[in-house]
């Protein structure tokens, strides 16, 4: 019985991982995903 629980948990984690990959490489989300990466280079005039 516990083997099936581990298997199910593994499958759920794998599906979450695949969902993250699809979200990151989706062309519609590219600007939203890439923007924070370059925010450090923006000049802050306070």
Phi, psi and omega in degrees: 000315182292336176298321179291327178294315177298319179297314179297318179296320178297317179296317179297315179297321178296319179293323176296317178300315179296321178297320178296317179298315180296319179297317183293320184267005177289126182301330180294330184263003187301313182295318181294325181281322185278335186301313181297335181294328184260001181296332181295334182274350180290141178277130177255112176262107181255000000 
